[in-house]
Amino acid sequence: MIVAFDYMNREDFIAFIAQTLEDVIQLAEKKCGKNLGRKFAFQWLGASHPVVAEDVAEYIAARVYVDEEHIFPCVDIGVGDLLPDGTPLIVGSVAGYKPGPLQKNWTGRLGPFVHIVGQPLLNKMAGKESLWSPDKPFAYITPEVTGT
């Protein structure tokens, strides 16, 4: 059973996104065993989405938050790779479900964000070649599923 929670205004949702960004960096660090910088960039997976490095939480909210009663319920998000200068690249993908009230997602976590770690990042940190493009298939792990 999916339980809906109190409304979340846009300002609170942006703060929630900012915490999510920190959480996914920490998760990637845990899985890689290496520290990552807190200066990061973001890109939606799929053709023609730009890499953004400023106002990332606002950029994500523009796609995920419709209003207090309508938030896209399932968004994969996590560190996907490192840019050539070593900047962590956080990637995201919004699933095709219609927006609704804030609720727990299928992992048991409050909100729409399913934390992932990209295989390109894991490969790169292991010293393997990492060739991928945001408009091609993207492999990742979902390491911390808490249950429903």
C-alpha positions as CSV (number, residue, x, y, z in Angstrom):
1,M,0.0,0.0,0.0
2,I,1.3,3.5,-0.9
3,V,0.7,6.1,1.7
4,A,0.3,9.8,0.8
5,F,1.8,12.4,3.1
6,D,1.2,16.1,3.8
7,Y,1.6,18.5,1.0
8,M,5.0,19.8,0.3
9,N,5.3,23.3,-1.1
10,R,7.9,24.2,-3.8
11,E,10.4,25.7,-1.4
12,D,10.4,22.7,0.9
13,F,10.6,20.4,-2.1
14,I,13.7,22.2,-3.4
15,A,15.3,21.7,0.0
16,F,14.3,18.0,-0.2
17,I,16.0,17.8,-3.6
18,A,19.2,19.4,-2.2
19,Q,19.3,16.8,0.6
20,T,18.7,14.1,-2.0
21,L,21.7,15.3,-4.0
22,E,23.9,15.1,-0.9
23,D,22.5,11.6,-0.1
24,V,23.3,10.2,-3.6
25,I,26.8,11.6,-3.5
26,Q,27.3,9.9,-0.1
27,L,25.9,6.7,-1.5
28,A,28.2,6.8,-4.5
29,E,31.2,7.4,-2.1
30,K,30.2,4.4,0.0
31,K,29.9,2.2,-3.1
32,C,33.2,3.4,-4.6
33,G,35.2,3.7,-1.5
34,K,36.4,7.1,-2.6
35,N,35.5,10.7,-1.8
36,L,33.8,12.7,-4.4
37,G,33.6,16.5,-4.6
38,R,30.6,18.5,-3.7
39,K,30.8,20.6,-6.8
40,F,28.7,18.6,-9.1
41,A,26.8,18.8,-12.4
42,F,23.4,17.3,-13.3
43,Q,21.9,15.9,-16.5
44,W,18.6,14.2,-17.3
45,L,19.1,11.0,-19.2
46,G,17.9,11.0,-22.8
47,A,18.9,12.8,-26.0
48,S,19.5,16.6,-26.0
49,H,19.4,17.3,-22.2
50,P,22.1,19.8,-21.2
51,V,24.5,19.4,-18.3
52,V,23.8,22.0,-15.7
53,A,26.0,23.0,-12.8
54,E,24.0,25.9,-11.3
55,D,20.7,25.9,-9.5
56,V,20.5,22.1,-9.9
57,A,17.8,21.6,-7.3
58,E,15.6,24.2,-9.0
59,Y,16.3,22.6,-12.4
60,I,15.1,19.2,-11.1
61,A,12.1,20.7,-9.4
62,A,11.1,22.3,-12.7
63,R,10.7,18.8,-14.1
64,V,9.4,16.8,-11.1
65,Y,7.2,19.3,-9.1
66,V,4.0,20.4,-10.6
67,D,2.3,21.7,-7.5
68,E,1.7,20.7,-3.9
69,E,-0.6,17.9,-4.9
70,H,1.2,16.8,-8.0
71,I,4.7,15.5,-7.9
72,F,6.1,12.9,-10.3
73,P,6.3,9.7,-8.1
74,C,9.3,7.9,-9.4
75,V,12.7,9.5,-10.4
76,D,15.9,7.5,-10.6
77,I,18.7,9.8,-9.5
78,G,22.4,9.3,-8.6
79,V,26.0,9.8,-9.5
80,G,26.3,8.3,-13.0
81,D,29.9,9.2,-13.9
82,L,32.6,11.7,-13.5
83,L,33.1,14.5,-16.0
84,P,36.6,14.8,-17.6
85,D,37.6,17.3,-14.9
86,G,36.6,14.9,-12.2
87,T,33.3,16.6,-11.3
88,P,30.6,14.1,-10.3
89,L,27.8,14.0,-12.8
90,I,24.5,13.2,-11.2
91,V,22.0,11.8,-13.6
92,G,18.2,11.5,-13.4
93,S,15.3,9.9,-15.2
94,V,11.6,10.5,-14.6
95,A,9.5,7.3,-15.0
96,G,6.3,7.6,-17.0
97,Y,3.8,7.7,-14.1
98,K,1.4,10.5,-13.7
99,P,2.0,13.1,-11.0
100,G,0.2,12.7,-7.6
101,P,0.6,13.5,-3.9
102,L,3.9,13.1,-2.2
103,Q,4.2,9.5,-1.0
104,K,6.7,6.7,-0.4
105,N,8.2,5.3,-3.6
106,W,8.6,1.6,-4.3
107,T,11.9,1.5,-2.3
108,G,10.1,2.6,0.8
109,R,11.7,6.0,0.8
110,L,9.6,9.1,1.2
111,G,9.4,11.1,-2.1
112,P,10.0,10.3,-5.7
113,F,13.7,9.7,-5.6
114,V,15.1,6.3,-6.2
115,H,18.8,6.5,-5.3
116,I,21.1,4.8,-7.9
117,V,24.8,4.5,-8.6
118,G,25.8,4.5,-12.3
119,Q,27.8,1.6,-13.7
120,P,30.0,4.1,-15.6
121,L,31.1,5.6,-12.3
122,L,31.7,2.2,-10.8
123,N,33.7,1.2,-13.8
124,K,35.8,4.4,-13.8
125,M,36.5,4.1,-10.1
126,A,37.7,0.6,-10.6
127,G,40.1,1.7,-13.3
128,K,38.0,0.4,-16.2
129,E,37.0,2.3,-19.3
130,S,33.7,4.1,-19.0
131,L,32.2,5.1,-22.3
132,W,28.5,6.1,-22.3
133,S,26.3,8.8,-23.5
134,P,23.1,10.1,-21.9
135,D,21.1,9.2,-25.0
136,K,22.1,5.5,-24.9
137,P,21.2,2.8,-22.4
138,F,22.4,3.5,-18.9
139,A,23.3,0.7,-16.5
140,Y,23.1,1.3,-12.7
141,I,22.6,-0.3,-9.4
142,T,19.9,0.5,-6.8
143,P,21.9,-0.5,-3.7
144,E,19.8,0.7,-0.8
145,V,16.2,-0.5,-1.2
146,T,14.5,-0.2,2.2
147,G,11.4,-2.1,1.4
148,T,7.8,-1.1,0.8
